């Protein structure tokens, strides 16, 4: 498989730096829910195909419901992490990453993953 495309419906959630609390780390419930939605759509898109292997190019177009200030790189972190073990072994195989964000009535993220020529 040379390429993959899928859309995740819902308000994208940024994954910020890992927070340490007594007894371990903490990820907010909204970020966990977003990552589960991404993982689910990635599984559907992959079907019974084998994991993609690098070098990989990923394009993500985030559509937000409002003009809130959110770092684009933080939006990509959780989304990429959600695809580990589903689309590719690990997101370290991604050698090209193109990101965009805009405000739209249809919130979510469109994800394209391509196998790049070595």
C-alpha positions as CSV (number, residue, x, y, z in Angstrom):
1,X,0.0,0.0,0.0
2,X,1.5,3.3,-1.1
3,X,-1.0,5.7,0.4
4,X,-3.8,6.1,3.0
5,X,-6.5,8.7,3.5
6,X,-9.1,9.2,6.2
7,X,-11.1,11.8,8.0
8,X,-11.7,12.1,11.8
9,X,-14.9,13.9,12.7
10,X,-14.9,16.0,15.9
11,X,-13.0,18.9,17.5
12,X,-9.3,18.2,17.3
13,X,-7.5,18.3,20.6
14,X,-3.9,19.3,21.1
15,X,-1.6,17.0,23.0
16,X,0.7,19.2,25.1
17,X,3.8,18.2,27.0
18,X,3.3,15.2,29.3
19,X,2.2,16.3,32.7
20,X,3.6,14.5,35.8
21,X,1.3,14.1,38.8
22,X,1.8,12.0,41.9
23,X,2.0,8.4,40.9
24,X,2.7,9.0,37.2
25,X,1.7,11.0,34.1
26,X,-1.6,12.6,33.1
27,X,-3.3,13.0,29.8
28,X,-6.7,14.8,29.8
29,X,-9.9,12.9,29.1
30,X,-10.6,15.1,26.0
31,X,-7.2,14.3,24.5
32,X,-7.6,10.6,25.2
33,X,-11.1,10.7,23.5
34,X,-9.6,12.5,20.5
35,X,-6.8,9.9,20.2
36,X,-9.3,7.0,20.4
37,X,-11.3,8.6,17.6
38,X,-8.2,8.9,15.4
39,X,-7.1,5.4,16.2
40,X,-10.6,4.0,15.3
41,X,-10.7,5.8,12.0
42,X,-7.2,4.8,11.2
43,X,-8.1,1.1,11.9
44,X,-11.1,1.4,9.6
45,X,-9.0,3.0,6.8
46,X,-6.2,0.4,7.1
47,X,-8.6,-2.6,7.0
48,X,-6.5,-5.8,6.8
49,X,-3.5,-4.1,5.2
50,X,0.0,-4.4,6.6
51,X,1.6,-1.5,8.5
52,X,3.2,1.1,6.2
53,X,6.9,1.5,6.6
54,X,9.1,4.5,6.1
55,X,10.2,6.9,4.9
56,X,6.6,8.2,5.2
57,X,5.1,11.6,4.4
58,X,2.1,12.7,6.4
59,X,-0.3,15.6,5.6
60,X,-2.8,16.7,8.2
61,X,-5.5,19.4,7.6
62,X,-7.1,20.4,10.9
63,X,-10.5,22.1,10.9
64,X,-11.4,23.9,14.1
65,X,-14.8,25.0,15.3
66,X,-13.5,28.4,16.5
67,X,-10.5,30.8,16.4
68,X,-9.1,29.6,19.7
69,X,-5.4,29.8,19.9
70,X,-3.9,26.3,19.6
71,X,-0.4,25.3,18.5
72,X,-0.5,23.4,15.2
73,X,2.4,21.1,16.4
74,X,0.5,20.1,19.5
75,X,-2.5,19.2,17.3
76,X,-0.2,16.9,15.3
77,X,1.4,15.2,18.3
78,X,-1.6,13.3,19.5
79,X,-2.9,12.6,16.0
80,X,0.4,11.0,15.0
81,X,0.8,9.1,18.3
82,X,-2.7,7.6,17.7
83,X,-1.5,6.0,14.5
84,X,1.4,4.2,16.1
85,X,1.0,0.4,15.7
86,X,-2.0,0.9,13.4
87,X,-0.8,2.8,10.3
88,X,2.9,2.6,10.9
89,X,5.1,0.9,13.6
90,X,6.2,4.3,15.0
91,X,5.8,7.9,14.0
92,X,9.6,8.2,13.9
93,X,9.2,6.7,10.4
94,X,7.6,10.0,9.3
95,X,10.3,12.0,7.4
96,X,7.9,14.7,5.9
97,X,5.1,16.4,7.8
98,X,2.8,19.0,6.3
99,X,0.3,20.7,8.6
100,X,-2.5,23.2,8.2
101,X,-5.4,24.5,10.3
102,X,-8.4,26.6,9.6
103,X,-11.8,27.4,11.1
104,X,-14.7,25.5,9.5
105,X,-18.2,24.3,10.3
106,X,-17.1,20.7,9.6
107,X,-14.6,20.1,12.4
108,X,-12.0,17.3,12.3
109,X,-8.8,16.4,10.6
110,X,-8.1,15.0,7.2
111,X,-5.1,12.7,7.2
112,X,-3.0,11.6,4.2
113,X,-0.1,9.1,4.6
114,X,2.2,8.3,1.7
115,X,5.2,6.0,1.3
116,X,8.0,8.2,0.0
117,X,10.8,7.1,-2.3
118,X,13.9,6.2,-0.4
